[in-house]
Amino acid sequence: MPVLRYFILNKPFNMVSQFVSTHDVRLLGDLDFDFPPGIHAVGRLDNDSEGLLILTTNKKVTRLLFLSDEPHKRTYLVQLNNILSEENLKRLQTGINIRIKTGVTYTTAPCDVQILTNPEELYDLGERLTAYHPFTWILITITEGKFHQVRKMIAATGHKTKRLIRISIEDLELDGLKAGEVREIEEKEFFRKLRIKF
C-alpha cells in the first residue's frame, strides 16, 4: 500500500489549481517541485486567486474537509475597490444575498469580517499592483463553500474584488511560504491542524 502524502502550496496568481488542462494555462505541474504520482488539489482556488492550497495523494480528504456535516473555517485576505462602508461591513458579517445559480438566491451565514489597515502584517503582498486608491483590505472567515462565494459576497455590496488570498484553513496556515513554494506535511500534523479525523 503506497504511503499517503500531504502538501501545502502558496498558489501564485495566474495559475489554475490543476495538473492537466485542455486550455493554455499555467498548471501546478509547472512549479519547480517533484510532485508524487496521484496527487490532486483539495478545495481549489481559481486562476485569479492566491494563497493556501492543499495537495494530497489521499482521495478521502476532499470529502472529510469540504463535504462533511462539520463546517471548517477558511480565512481570506481580500482587497476591494473603494472604501467599504460600515453598513456594508455589517451586511457581510450578518449574512448577504448572493446568486448561486441562475434564478437561485442564497443568504450567506454570519461570518467574521474585519477591516485591516496593515494587511502586510499577515501576508507578504509583494509588488503586484491590483488596485488604485481608494481601496479597502478585509479579513474574512467563512465556513461555507459556495462557488466563488467571497467574490459574490463582495459584489453584492457593490464592490469589486481586486485581490483574493487564502491564508488559512482551520489551523493550517502558509507559515511564511512564498508564492510558488511547496511544503510537505506529516500526516498527523495535517489532520490535527485541519481538525478532521481520519
N, C-alpha and C positions, 0 to 999 in steps of 0.2 A: 504494500500500500504506500503510495507516494506521500511524502511529508507535505502538509498544507502550509502555505506561506502567506505572509501578510505584509503589506507595504503602505506607506503614505507618500503622496506626491503633492508638491505645490504646483498645481496645474497652471501653466502660463496662459496669458491672454492669447487669443487666436490659435487655439488648439482644441480639437474635439476630444471627448473622453472615450475614444475607441482606438483599437489597434488595426482595424480594417475598415475601409470605406470605399464606395464606388465614386466618391467625389474627390476632387483635387484639393485636399485639406491637410493641415498638419496633424499628424497622428501621434499617439502616445509612444509608438514604436520608434518615432524619430528622435526621441530623447536618448542621450548618451548613457544608457543603462541596460544591463543584461537581464531582461525580464525572463522568468521561467515559463515554460510551455503551460498553456491552460489558464493564464492569468486574465482577469477581466476587471473592469471598473465597477464600483458599487456606488449608487447614488450620484449619477452623472452631473457634471457641470457643463453648461452649453459653451459654445465656441467663444462667446464674449465674456464669460465669467472666469474667475481665477480662484486659486486657493486650494484648500484641503480636498484631496480626492483619495479615496481608499481603493487599493488594488489588492486582489487576492486570488489564490487558486481554489479557495473554498466556495463552492457554489451555493452553500446554505446562508451565507452572510446577508445577502440582499433580503431574503425572507425574514431572517431574525431581526434585522435592523429596521427595515422600512415597511415590511408587510405584517408586522406583529400588532397585537392589540395595545402593546405598551408604547406610548409615544416617546420619541427620542429627540433631544434638543439639537438644533443646528443653528449656529451663530454666524451672521454675515456682517461684514463691514461694507456699507453702501454709500456711494456718493451720488447725490441727486442734484439736478439743476435748480437754481434759485433757493430762496430761504423757506424752509419748512415751518409753517405756522404752528402755534400751539394747538389750534383746532384740528389740523391735520395730523399732528403728532398723536393727539388723543384718539382720533379715528383709527390710526394704525394700531395703537395699544389695545383698544377695546373691541375691535372687530370691524372689518370693512368689506363691502360687497365687491367681489371680483367675478368676472365671467370665466368659467372653467371649460365650457363647451358652448357651441352655438346655441343661444337661447337659454343657457343654464347659468343662473347666478348663484354664487356661494358666499356665505358670510364667514370670514376667517375667524378663528378662535382668538381670544385675547392673548396678547404676547408682549414680551418685554422689548421696548424700543427706547433708546436714549440718543439724544443729540450729542455729538462729540466735537470738541474743539481741537483736540490733538490726536487724530487718528494714527499718526505715525508712531505713537507710543505702543500701539497694538500690532502694527504691521509696517514693514519697510515698503513704502509706496513706490519707490524708485523714481524714475524721471518721466514716466509716461504721462503726458498732459491729456486729461479726459474731459475737463470742463473749465469754462471761463467763469470768473466771478460774476455774480454771486452764486455760491453753491452751498450745500449742506452735507455733512457726513453724519450718518447714523449707525448705531449698532443695533441689530435686530436679531432676536432669538425666536425661532418658530419650532413647533413640534409637529406641524403638518407638512405634507409634501405635494401639494397640488402643482401641476405643470407650470413652471415659471412663476411660482406663487409670489415671491418677493417683488419681482418686476411688475407683476399685475397689481400688487398692493400699492406700490409707489405710483403707478399710472393712475390708479383710482383716486389719488389725491391731486391729480393734475400735474405731477412732476414726471421727469424722465430719469431713468436710472442711467447714470454715466459710468459707473464702475461698480462691480459686484464681486466681493471677495469672501469666500467661505473660510473662516478662521478656526472653527472647531465643530466637532460633532461629539456631543456629550463632553467627556474629559479628554478626548483625543484632540490634540492641538498641533499646529505646524511646528512649534518649538524652534523657531529660527530658520526653518527650511527656506531657501531662496527659490524663486521661480525656476521650475525645471528640475529641482533637486528631488531625489527619492531616498527614503529611508526604510529599511526593513524593520519590522517589529515582531517581537516574540509573542507567541500565541496567547499566553496567559495575560500579558500586559494589554494586548489588543482587545480582548473581550472584557477585561476589567475596566479599561478606560471608556469603552463604548457602553458599558452597563448592560451587556447582554450575556445570557447563559448559553453555553454550548455543550 
